[in-house]
Amino acid sequence: MAIDYDAHIDESLASLHGEGRYRVFTDLARCAGRFPRALNHSTTPPSEITVWCSNDYLGMGQNPHVMDAMKTAIDTLGTGAGGTRNISGTHHHIVELENELSDLHNKEAALIFTSGYVSNEATISTLAKLLPDCLLLSDELNHASMIEGVRQSGCTKLIWRHNDVEHLESLLRDADPDRAKIILFESVYSMDGDIAPIKEICDLAEKYNALTYIDEVHAVGMYGNRGGGIADRDNLMERIDIIEGTLAKAIGVMGGYITAKKNLVDAIRSFASGFIFTTSLPPTIAAGAIESIRILKQSNALRAKHQERAAYLKQALEDADMPILHSKTHIVPLMVGDPVLCKQASDRLLSKHNIYIQPINYPTVPRGTERLRITPTPLHTDEMMLELVEAVKEVWDHLNISRDISATAPVSAAR
Ligand SMILES: *Cc1c(COP(=O)(O)O)cnc(C)c1O
């Protein structure tokens, strides 16, 4: 019988609906100058809402200096890049941005990609393939883009239990001492908001002669005296071989990068398909990123405010007896533990309270640990926070969601 294409496609979608984890996008228009407010175009007429789940962690996406830098770049250079880096796409702004980033992380060189996802996938797969019989040691909660890089390399991988350095060491101890090894991990894990034991991992890397690769996507701009991330804050940048980051979260624009020694960056530049065969980041975007990074290098004021706001919100939710994970970072996970309830809670917050927090379900987080992931920014006021707490209380009562955190706590809570 001839294959029924539609039946297969529809069946795959039906399985998502069945599990209550079909993804519905919220159609928003952000309002520059009024962050974190936005218009919700999912209703007619559009309703004004407060966004509580943006990864524009510091509101730099609407910073007037960043906006001006991008407008000026458009007026002087036009819009797109016009080519790959190899074929007329190496614009001066991109070169400048790479210098800005290698300076930020105290490394010899940097390389820009079109996204953080691509930077992880391309760098991990390429580097591992360049080394003989490379063994990849990956934290179990690493981001999908790192997992994809590992998979594409075709190299042997070993998964170590999340942030468990004893487990990591047992894997390193069992491996051939002469074999090439790369330890892959993140600094801030974005779903639980916990932080890797970076120093201990670097100690092990030294002891067992492994390279270290860190994803600082959720820390760049927000931690460290100049915004270089957790490794910057803890004076560990020089002990890490490859630091990867994004320009799309706290920097407020778009694009990804790695920073490392000159020869390593040169090798990725020369061999990574995901770098070579795609049009470079537009210089207009690079201009915005440069301005944003420079602003964040100069002052800790926004970082301090960010931490103060996160602490305030955590305290307010805790005082209201809401089940939050106690992260040491700016990320505030409010645990639900069920995909259907999680989606219903999010829907009710939006329709009844004009508060937008996207539900986070499997596979982004393990089943049973579904949550609303709240990201307070320096621009969320006391008033917005108290409004949020009241709304969340009403929704939890209305849907009869448990306030007992123990049932839904993820693996990071145990370590
Ligand atoms: C968002 C994210 C990325 C991808 O960055 P983009 O610039 O959005 O592609 C990589 N790693 C982690 C941990 C992320 O959360």
The ligand as a Gaussian input file, in Angstrom:
#p B3LYP/6-31G(d) Opt

LIG

0 1
 C       20.128000      29.396000      24.400000
 C       21.284000      28.446000      24.605000
 C       22.214000      28.189000      23.592000
 C       21.983000      28.671000      22.192000
 O       22.209000      30.020000      22.060000
 P       21.463000      30.811000      20.877000
 O       22.307000      32.000000      20.670000
 O       20.086000      31.100000      21.371000
 O       21.444000      29.895000      19.704000
 C       23.335000      27.453000      23.890000
 N       23.536000      26.937000      25.123000
 C       22.630000      27.112000      26.104000
 C       22.895000      26.519000      27.437000
 C       21.478000      27.856000      25.867000
 O       20.566000      27.982000      26.829000

